[in-house]
Amino acid sequence: MIWFFERERDRLRYEIRHHVAGTDFELVVTYPDGRQRVERAADPRELLVRTGLLRSALVRDGWRAIGVR
């Protein structure tokens, strides 16, 4: 699943996906300048908690959700 956020003219996206070489999950944040941050989690509950914290931090920093794919 991919979420898109916007702040002024910048766009950011974050994605939850399965790691290609195993059963772990990845949380991938792609910043407007193209940098990526990848966090891996084996436990889906841990991933959901981290996702909620990330969404809250983005909103606090002025980002607003513009779509999900």
PyMOL Python script that loads the backbone (N, CA, C, O; Angstrom):
from pymol import cmd

cmd.read_pdbstr("""\
ATOM      1  N   MET A   1       0.845  -1.164   0.000  1.00  0.00           N
ATOM      2  CA  MET A   1       0.000   0.000   0.000  1.00  0.00           C
ATOM      3  C   MET A   1       0.895   1.232   0.000  1.00  0.00           C
ATOM      4  O   MET A   1       1.925   1.261   0.673  1.00  0.00           O
ATOM      5  N   ILE A   2       0.497   2.247  -0.756  1.00  0.00           N
ATOM      6  CA  ILE A   2       1.289   3.475  -0.873  1.00  0.00           C
ATOM      7  C   ILE A   2       0.416   4.673  -0.495  1.00  0.00           C
ATOM      8  O   ILE A   2      -0.714   4.799  -0.967  1.00  0.00           O
ATOM      9  N   TRP A   3       0.946   5.542   0.353  1.00  0.00           N
ATOM     10  CA  TRP A   3       0.277   6.776   0.733  1.00  0.00           C
ATOM     11  C   TRP A   3       1.050   7.948   0.146  1.00  0.00           C
ATOM     12  O   TRP A   3       2.281   7.939   0.106  1.00  0.00           O
ATOM     13  N   PHE A   4       0.322   8.944  -0.303  1.00  0.00           N
ATOM     14  CA  PHE A   4       0.933  10.147  -0.858  1.00  0.00           C
ATOM     15  C   PHE A   4       0.585  11.337   0.032  1.00  0.00           C
ATOM     16  O   PHE A   4      -0.554  11.488   0.472  1.00  0.00           O
ATOM     17  N   PHE A   5       1.581  12.175   0.287  1.00  0.00           N
ATOM     18  CA  PHE A   5       1.406  13.379   1.095  1.00  0.00           C
ATOM     19  C   PHE A   5       1.942  14.575   0.331  1.00  0.00           C
ATOM     20  O   PHE A   5       2.818  14.456  -0.525  1.00  0.00           O
ATOM     21  N   GLU A   6       1.385  15.739   0.669  1.00  0.00           N
ATOM     22  CA  GLU A   6       1.787  16.971   0.005  1.00  0.00           C
ATOM     23  C   GLU A   6       1.973  18.058   1.052  1.00  0.00           C
ATOM     24  O   GLU A   6       1.237  18.133   2.036  1.00  0.00           O
ATOM     25  N   ARG A   7       2.977  18.898   0.817  1.00  0.00           N
ATOM     26  CA  ARG A   7       3.198  20.085   1.658  1.00  0.00           C
ATOM     27  C   ARG A   7       3.734  21.159   0.719  1.00  0.00           C
ATOM     28  O   ARG A   7       4.809  21.018   0.136  1.00  0.00           O
ATOM     29  N   GLU A   8       2.967  22.226   0.588  1.00  0.00           N
ATOM     30  CA  GLU A   8       3.265  23.271  -0.385  1.00  0.00           C
ATOM     31  C   GLU A   8       3.403  22.607  -1.757  1.00  0.00           C
ATOM     32  O   GLU A   8       2.435  22.023  -2.244  1.00  0.00           O
ATOM     33  N   ARG A   9       4.561  22.677  -2.385  1.00  0.00           N
ATOM     34  CA  ARG A   9       4.721  22.050  -3.707  1.00  0.00           C
ATOM     35  C   ARG A   9       5.470  20.724  -3.652  1.00  0.00           C
ATOM     36  O   ARG A   9       5.748  20.120  -4.688  1.00  0.00           O
ATOM     37  N   ASP A  10       5.794  20.277  -2.454  1.00  0.00           N
ATOM     38  CA  ASP A  10       6.542  19.035  -2.299  1.00  0.00           C
ATOM     39  C   ASP A  10       5.599  17.851  -2.137  1.00  0.00           C
ATOM     40  O   ASP A  10       4.498  17.976  -1.602  1.00  0.00           O
ATOM     41  N   ARG A  11       6.059  16.706  -2.613  1.00  0.00           N
ATOM     42  CA  ARG A  11       5.312  15.461  -2.432  1.00  0.00           C
ATOM     43  C   ARG A  11       6.210  14.433  -1.774  1.00  0.00           C
ATOM     44  O   ARG A  11       7.408  14.355  -2.045  1.00  0.00           O
ATOM     45  N   LEU A  12       5.608  13.662  -0.918  1.00  0.00           N
ATOM     46  CA  LEU A  12       6.291  12.600  -0.192  1.00  0.00           C
ATOM     47  C   LEU A  12       5.418  11.365  -0.296  1.00  0.00           C
ATOM     48  O   LEU A  12       4.194  11.469  -0.376  1.00  0.00           O
ATOM     49  N   ARG A  13       6.034  10.210  -0.295  1.00  0.00           N
ATOM     50  CA  ARG A  13       5.224   8.991  -0.284  1.00  0.00           C
ATOM     51  C   ARG A  13       5.818   8.000   0.685  1.00  0.00           C
ATOM     52  O   ARG A  13       7.026   7.964   0.919  1.00  0.00           O
ATOM     53  N   TYR A  14       4.926   7.188   1.249  1.00  0.00           N
ATOM     54  CA  TYR A  14       5.445   6.061   2.012  1.00  0.00           C
ATOM     55  C   TYR A  14       4.657   4.824   1.660  1.00  0.00           C
ATOM     56  O   TYR A  14       3.466   4.868   1.351  1.00  0.00           O
ATOM     57  N   GLU A  15       5.365   3.732   1.718  1.00  0.00           N
ATOM     58  CA  GLU A  15       4.853   2.468   1.205  1.00  0.00           C
ATOM     59  C   GLU A  15       5.122   1.359   2.211  1.00  0.00           C
ATOM     60  O   GLU A  15       6.174   1.318   2.848  1.00  0.00           O
ATOM     61  N   ILE A  16       4.160   0.469   2.342  1.00  0.00           N
ATOM     62  CA  ILE A  16       4.348  -0.757   3.107  1.00  0.00           C
ATOM     63  C   ILE A  16       4.377  -1.889   2.096  1.00  0.00           C
ATOM     64  O   ILE A  16       3.494  -2.011   1.248  1.00  0.00           O
ATOM     65  N   ARG A  17       5.412  -2.716   2.204  1.00  0.00           N
ATOM     66  CA  ARG A  17       5.544  -3.829   1.256  1.00  0.00           C
ATOM     67  C   ARG A  17       6.237  -5.004   1.938  1.00  0.00           C
ATOM     68  O   ARG A  17       6.860  -4.853   2.989  1.00  0.00           O
ATOM     69  N   HIS A  18       6.119  -6.168   1.324  1.00  0.00           N
ATOM     70  CA  HIS A  18       6.867  -7.336   1.789  1.00  0.00           C
ATOM     71  C   HIS A  18       8.305  -7.208   1.321  1.00  0.00           C
ATOM     72  O   HIS A  18       8.565  -6.751   0.208  1.00  0.00           O
ATOM     73  N   HIS A  19       9.222  -7.604   2.159  1.00  0.00           N
ATOM     74  CA  HIS A  19      10.621  -7.632   1.766  1.00  0.00           C
ATOM     75  C   HIS A  19      10.783  -8.730   0.713  1.00  0.00           C
ATOM     76  O   HIS A  19      10.215  -9.813   0.853  1.00  0.00           O
ATOM     77  N   VAL A  20      11.546  -8.456  -0.325  1.00  0.00           N
ATOM     78  CA  VAL A  20      11.661  -9.383  -1.455  1.00  0.00           C
ATOM     79  C   VAL A  20      12.311 -10.713  -1.085  1.00  0.00           C
ATOM     80  O   VAL A  20      12.061 -11.716  -1.754  1.00  0.00           O
ATOM     81  N   ALA A  21      13.131 -10.750  -0.049  1.00  0.00           N
ATOM     82  CA  ALA A  21      13.870 -11.966   0.284  1.00  0.00           C
ATOM     83  C   ALA A  21      13.414 -12.588   1.599  1.00  0.00           C
ATOM     84  O   ALA A  21      14.225 -13.176   2.315  1.00  0.00           O
ATOM     85  N   GLY A  22      12.147 -12.470   1.924  1.00  0.00           N
ATOM     86  CA  GLY A  22      11.711 -13.060   3.179  1.00  0.00           C
ATOM     87  C   GLY A  22      10.285 -12.707   3.531  1.00  0.00           C
ATOM     88  O   GLY A  22       9.506 -12.264   2.687  1.00  0.00           O
ATOM     89  N   THR A  23       9.957 -12.912   4.800  1.00  0.00           N
ATOM     90  CA  THR A  23       8.602 -12.665   5.267  1.00  0.00           C
ATOM     91  C   THR A  23       8.464 -11.335   5.992  1.00  0.00           C
ATOM     92  O   THR A  23       7.364 -10.960   6.397  1.00  0.00           O
ATOM     93  N   ASP A  24       9.566 -10.620   6.157  1.00  0.00           N
ATOM     94  CA  ASP A  24       9.519  -9.312   6.823  1.00  0.00           C
ATOM     95  C   ASP A  24       8.763  -8.296   5.963  1.00  0.00           C
ATOM     96  O   ASP A  24       8.543  -8.497   4.769  1.00  0.00           O
ATOM     97  N   PHE A  25       8.384  -7.218   6.606  1.00  0.00           N
ATOM     98  CA  PHE A  25       7.752  -6.094   5.925  1.00  0.00           C
ATOM     99  C   PHE A  25       8.733  -4.929   5.898  1.00  0.00           C
ATOM    100  O   PHE A  25       9.647  -4.849   6.719  1.00  0.00           O
ATOM    101  N   GLU A  26       8.534  -4.044   4.957  1.00  0.00           N
ATOM    102  CA  GLU A  26       9.327  -2.830   4.882  1.00  0.00           C
ATOM    103  C   GLU A  26       8.405  -1.621   4.854  1.00  0.00           C
ATOM    104  O   GLU A  26       7.341  -1.645   4.235  1.00  0.00           O
ATOM    105  N   LEU A  27       8.829  -0.579   5.526  1.00  0.00           N
ATOM    106  CA  LEU A  27       8.189   0.732   5.476  1.00  0.00           C
ATOM    107  C   LEU A  27       9.188   1.625   4.757  1.00  0.00           C
ATOM    108  O   LEU A  27      10.273   1.895   5.271  1.00  0.00           O
ATOM    109  N   VAL A  28       8.820   2.080   3.570  1.00  0.00           N
ATOM    110  CA  VAL A  28       9.733   2.862   2.730  1.00  0.00           C
ATOM    111  C   VAL A  28       9.183   4.282   2.607  1.00  0.00           C
ATOM    112  O   VAL A  28       8.056   4.479   2.154  1.00  0.00           O
ATOM    113  N   VAL A  29       9.974   5.260   3.008  1.00  0.00           N
ATOM    114  CA  VAL A  29       9.600   6.668   2.891  1.00  0.00           C
ATOM    115  C   VAL A  29      10.467   7.270   1.785  1.00  0.00           C
ATOM    116  O   VAL A  29      11.695   7.194   1.837  1.00  0.00           O
ATOM    117  N   THR A  30       9.817   7.868   0.787  1.00  0.00           N
ATOM    118  CA  THR A  30      10.533   8.531  -0.298  1.00  0.00           C
ATOM    119  C   THR A  30      10.292  10.029  -0.163  1.00  0.00           C
ATOM    120  O   THR A  30       9.160  10.500  -0.272  1.00  0.00           O
ATOM    121  N   TYR A  31      11.367  10.770   0.076  1.00  0.00           N
ATOM    122  CA  TYR A  31      11.297  12.204   0.301  1.00  0.00           C
ATOM    123  C   TYR A  31      11.273  12.964  -1.022  1.00  0.00           C
ATOM    124  O   TYR A  31      11.635  12.407  -2.058  1.00  0.00           O
ATOM    125  N   PRO A  32      10.854  14.221  -1.002  1.00  0.00           N
ATOM    126  CA  PRO A  32      10.766  15.008  -2.237  1.00  0.00           C
ATOM    127  C   PRO A  32      12.074  15.077  -3.035  1.00  0.00           C
ATOM    128  O   PRO A  32      12.048  15.198  -4.259  1.00  0.00           O
ATOM    129  N   ASP A  33      13.212  15.000  -2.346  1.00  0.00           N
ATOM    130  CA  ASP A  33      14.498  15.076  -3.049  1.00  0.00           C
ATOM    131  C   ASP A  33      14.975  13.726  -3.572  1.00  0.00           C
ATOM    132  O   ASP A  33      16.072  13.623  -4.120  1.00  0.00           O
ATOM    133  N   GLY A  34      14.150  12.684  -3.405  1.00  0.00           N
ATOM    134  CA  GLY A  34      14.479  11.361  -3.921  1.00  0.00           C
ATOM    135  C   GLY A  34      15.126  10.419  -2.911  1.00  0.00           C
ATOM    136  O   GLY A  34      15.236   9.219  -3.163  1.00  0.00           O
ATOM    137  N   ARG A  35      15.558  10.962  -1.759  1.00  0.00           N
ATOM    138  CA  ARG A  35      16.134  10.092  -0.724  1.00  0.00           C
ATOM    139  C   ARG A  35      15.082   9.100  -0.252  1.00  0.00           C
ATOM    140  O   ARG A  35      13.887   9.398  -0.267  1.00  0.00           O
ATOM    141  N   GLN A  36      15.525   7.927   0.163  1.00  0.00           N
ATOM    142  CA  GLN A  36      14.614   6.944   0.734  1.00  0.00           C
ATOM    143  C   GLN A  36      15.120   6.494   2.094  1.00  0.00           C
ATOM    144  O   GLN A  36      16.322   6.380   2.332  1.00  0.00           O
ATOM    145  N   ARG A  37      14.172   6.244   2.971  1.00  0.00           N
ATOM    146  CA  ARG A  37      14.465   5.637   4.266  1.00  0.00           C
ATOM    147  C   ARG A  37      13.679   4.335   4.317  1.00  0.00           C
ATOM    148  O   ARG A  37      12.478   4.326   4.049  1.00  0.00           O
ATOM    149  N   VAL A  38      14.338   3.246   4.656  1.00  0.00           N
ATOM    150  CA  VAL A  38      13.684   1.945   4.710  1.00  0.00           C
ATOM    151  C   VAL A  38      13.811   1.393   6.119  1.00  0.00           C
ATOM    152  O   VAL A  38      14.905   1.316   6.678  1.00  0.00           O
ATOM    153  N   GLU A  39      12.669   1.009   6.684  1.00  0.00           N
ATOM    154  CA  GLU A  39      12.644   0.360   7.991  1.00  0.00           C
ATOM    155  C   GLU A  39      12.044  -1.021   7.794  1.00  0.00           C
ATOM    156  O   GLU A  39      11.067  -1.179   7.061  1.00  0.00           O
ATOM    157  N   ARG A  40      12.619  -2.014   8.440  1.00  0.00           N
ATOM    158  CA  ARG A  40      12.130  -3.374   8.301  1.00  0.00           C
ATOM    159  C   ARG A  40      11.496  -3.828   9.611  1.00  0.00           C
ATOM    160  O   ARG A  40      11.974  -3.491  10.694  1.00  0.00           O
ATOM    161  N   ALA A  41      10.417  -4.596   9.500  1.00  0.00           N
ATOM    162  CA  ALA A  41       9.738  -5.123  10.682  1.00  0.00           C
ATOM    163  C   ALA A  41       9.280  -6.556  10.398  1.00  0.00           C
ATOM    164  O   ALA A  41       8.725  -6.846   9.338  1.00  0.00           O
ATOM    165  N   ALA A  42       9.519  -7.431  11.352  1.00  0.00           N
ATOM    166  CA  ALA A  42       9.074  -8.819  11.216  1.00  0.00           C
ATOM    167  C   ALA A  42       7.644  -8.990  11.728  1.00  0.00           C
ATOM    168  O   ALA A  42       6.905  -9.855  11.258  1.00  0.00           O
ATOM    169  N   ASP A  43       7.272  -8.168  12.683  1.00  0.00           N
ATOM    170  CA  ASP A  43       5.956  -8.270  13.324  1.00  0.00           C
ATOM    171  C   ASP A  43       4.996  -7.252  12.715  1.00  0.00           C
ATOM    172  O   ASP A  43       5.264  -6.052  12.763  1.00  0.00           O
ATOM    173  N   PRO A  44       3.877  -7.712  12.139  1.00  0.00           N
ATOM    174  CA  PRO A  44       2.921  -6.777  11.539  1.00  0.00           C
ATOM    175  C   PRO A  44       2.379  -5.750  12.533  1.00  0.00           C
ATOM    176  O   PRO A  44       2.096  -4.614  12.153  1.00  0.00           O
ATOM    177  N   ARG A  45       2.233  -6.133  13.787  1.00  0.00           N
ATOM    178  CA  ARG A  45       1.743  -5.172  14.796  1.00  0.00           C
ATOM    179  C   ARG A  45       2.747  -4.047  15.000  1.00  0.00           C
ATOM    180  O   ARG A  45       2.370  -2.882  15.124  1.00  0.00           O
ATOM    181  N   GLU A  46       4.024  -4.403  15.035  1.00  0.00           N
ATOM    182  CA  GLU A  46       5.079  -3.394  15.159  1.00  0.00           C
ATOM    183  C   GLU A  46       5.041  -2.438  13.958  1.00  0.00           C
ATOM    184  O   GLU A  46       5.204  -1.227  14.104  1.00  0.00           O
ATOM    185  N   LEU A  47       4.827  -3.002  12.794  1.00  0.00           N
ATOM    186  CA  LEU A  47       4.738  -2.197  11.576  1.00  0.00           C
ATOM    187  C   LEU A  47       3.557  -1.227  11.638  1.00  0.00           C
ATOM    188  O   LEU A  47       3.691  -0.065  11.255  1.00  0.00           O
ATOM    189  N   LEU A  48       2.414  -1.692  12.113  1.00  0.00           N
ATOM    190  CA  LEU A  48       1.240  -0.813  12.217  1.00  0.00           C
ATOM    191  C   LEU A  48       1.470   0.318  13.213  1.00  0.00           C
ATOM    192  O   LEU A  48       1.066   1.455  12.966  1.00  0.00           O
ATOM    193  N   VAL A  49       2.110   0.018  14.323  1.00  0.00           N
ATOM    194  CA  VAL A  49       2.428   1.065  15.303  1.00  0.00           C
ATOM    195  C   VAL A  49       3.360   2.092  14.678  1.00  0.00           C
ATOM    196  O   VAL A  49       3.138   3.296  14.810  1.00  0.00           O
ATOM    197  N   ARG A  50       4.397   1.626  14.003  1.00  0.00           N
ATOM    198  CA  ARG A  50       5.358   2.540  13.366  1.00  0.00           C
ATOM    199  C   ARG A  50       4.687   3.388  12.296  1.00  0.00           C
ATOM    200  O   ARG A  50       4.981   4.576  12.166  1.00  0.00           O
ATOM    201  N   THR A  51       3.781   2.779  11.526  1.00  0.00           N
ATOM    202  CA  THR A  51       3.053   3.511  10.488  1.00  0.00           C
ATOM    203  C   THR A  51       2.202   4.616  11.100  1.00  0.00           C
ATOM    204  O   THR A  51       2.167   5.731  10.579  1.00  0.00           O
ATOM    205  N   GLY A  52       1.519   4.318  12.194  1.00  0.00           N
ATOM    206  CA  GLY A  52       0.708   5.332  12.872  1.00  0.00           C
ATOM    207  C   GLY A  52       1.550   6.481  13.389  1.00  0.00           C
ATOM    208  O   GLY A  52       1.155   7.642  13.280  1.00  0.00           O
ATOM    209  N   LEU A  53       2.705   6.168  13.951  1.00  0.00           N
ATOM    210  CA  LEU A  53       3.604   7.219  14.438  1.00  0.00           C
ATOM    211  C   LEU A  53       4.109   8.089  13.293  1.00  0.00           C
ATOM    212  O   LEU A  53       4.205   9.309  13.425  1.00  0.00           O
ATOM    213  N   LEU A  54       4.428   7.455  12.176  1.00  0.00           N
ATOM    214  CA  LEU A  54       4.907   8.197  11.018  1.00  0.00           C
ATOM    215  C   LEU A  54       3.833   9.137  10.476  1.00  0.00           C
ATOM    216  O   LEU A  54       4.109  10.304  10.197  1.00  0.00           O
ATOM    217  N   ARG A  55       2.616   8.632  10.329  1.00  0.00           N
ATOM    218  CA  ARG A  55       1.523   9.478   9.833  1.00  0.00           C
ATOM    219  C   ARG A  55       1.306  10.675  10.751  1.00  0.00           C
ATOM    220  O   ARG A  55       1.132  11.798  10.279  1.00  0.00           O
ATOM    221  N   SER A  56       1.316  10.443  12.039  1.00  0.00           N
ATOM    222  CA  SER A  56       1.132  11.542  12.998  1.00  0.00           C
ATOM    223  C   SER A  56       2.245  12.571  12.874  1.00  0.00           C
ATOM    224  O   SER A  56       1.985  13.774  12.907  1.00  0.00           O
ATOM    225  N   ALA A  57       3.478  12.111  12.733  1.00  0.00           N
ATOM    226  CA  ALA A  57       4.610  13.025  12.599  1.00  0.00           C
ATOM    227  C   ALA A  57       4.512  13.840  11.318  1.00  0.00           C
ATOM    228  O   ALA A  57       4.819  15.032  11.313  1.00  0.00           O
ATOM    229  N   LEU A  58       4.086  13.206  10.236  1.00  0.00           N
ATOM    230  CA  LEU A  58       3.946  13.934   8.970  1.00  0.00           C
ATOM    231  C   LEU A  58       2.895  15.034   9.085  1.00  0.00           C
ATOM    232  O   LEU A  58       3.121  16.161   8.644  1.00  0.00           O
ATOM    233  N   VAL A  59       1.761  14.711   9.670  1.00  0.00           N
ATOM    234  CA  VAL A  59       0.696  15.711   9.845  1.00  0.00           C
ATOM    235  C   VAL A  59       1.166  16.857  10.733  1.00  0.00           C
ATOM    236  O   VAL A  59       0.897  18.023  10.441  1.00  0.00           O
ATOM    237  N   ARG A  60       1.866  16.529  11.813  1.00  0.00           N
ATOM    238  CA  ARG A  60       2.419  17.564  12.703  1.00  0.00           C
ATOM    239  C   ARG A  60       3.384  18.476  11.963  1.00  0.00           C
ATOM    240  O   ARG A  60       3.480  19.666  12.265  1.00  0.00           O
ATOM    241  N   ASP A  61       4.101  17.915  10.993  1.00  0.00           N
ATOM    242  CA  ASP A  61       5.075  18.685  10.227  1.00  0.00           C
ATOM    243  C   ASP A  61       4.467  19.412   9.023  1.00  0.00           C
ATOM    244  O   ASP A  61       5.188  19.968   8.195  1.00  0.00           O
ATOM    245  N   GLY A  62       3.140  19.401   8.937  1.00  0.00           N
ATOM    246  CA  GLY A  62       2.475  20.167   7.885  1.00  0.00           C
ATOM    247  C   GLY A  62       2.134  19.399   6.618  1.00  0.00           C
ATOM    248  O   GLY A  62       1.642  19.994   5.659  1.00  0.00           O
ATOM    249  N   TRP A  63       2.382  18.097   6.587  1.00  0.00           N
ATOM    250  CA  TRP A  63       2.027  17.296   5.416  1.00  0.00           C
ATOM    251  C   TRP A  63       0.560  16.927   5.495  1.00  0.00           C
ATOM    252  O   TRP A  63       0.011  16.749   6.582  1.00  0.00           O
ATOM    253  N   ARG A  64      -0.080  16.812   4.320  1.00  0.00           N
ATOM    254  CA  ARG A  64      -1.473  16.357   4.314  1.00  0.00           C
ATOM    255  C   ARG A  64      -1.608  15.222   3.299  1.00  0.00           C
ATOM    256  O   ARG A  64      -1.019  15.247   2.218  1.00  0.00           O
ATOM    257  N   ALA A  65      -2.400  14.236   3.684  1.00  0.00           N
ATOM    258  CA  ALA A  65      -2.606  13.072   2.819  1.00  0.00           C
ATOM    259  C   ALA A  65      -3.395  13.492   1.585  1.00  0.00           C
ATOM    260  O   ALA A  65      -4.394  14.205   1.683  1.00  0.00           O
ATOM    261  N   ILE A  66      -2.929  13.038   0.418  1.00  0.00           N
ATOM    262  CA  ILE A  66      -3.633  13.369  -0.824  1.00  0.00           C
ATOM    263  C   ILE A  66      -4.078  12.135  -1.593  1.00  0.00           C
ATOM    264  O   ILE A  66      -4.737  12.253  -2.627  1.00  0.00           O
ATOM    265  N   GLY A  67      -3.726  10.954  -1.101  1.00  0.00           N
ATOM    266  CA  GLY A  67      -4.185   9.759  -1.800  1.00  0.00           C
ATOM    267  C   GLY A  67      -3.535   8.499  -1.302  1.00  0.00           C
ATOM    268  O   GLY A  67      -2.514   8.519  -0.615  1.00  0.00           O
ATOM    269  N   VAL A  68      -4.168   7.381  -1.676  1.00  0.00           N
ATOM    270  CA  VAL A  68      -3.688   6.046  -1.323  1.00  0.00           C
ATOM    271  C   VAL A  68      -3.806   5.189  -2.565  1.00  0.00           C
ATOM    272  O   VAL A  68      -4.758   5.295  -3.338  1.00  0.00           O
ATOM    273  N   ARG A  69      -2.814   4.341  -2.731  1.00  0.00           N
ATOM    274  CA  ARG A  69      -2.884   3.407  -3.862  1.00  0.00           C
ATOM    275  C   ARG A  69      -2.510   2.041  -3.383  1.00  0.00           C
ATOM    276  O   ARG A  69      -2.499   1.093  -4.167  1.00  0.00           O
TER     277      ARG A  69
END
""", "prot")
cmd.dss("prot")
cmd.show_as("cartoon", "prot")
cmd.util.cbc("prot")
cmd.orient("prot")
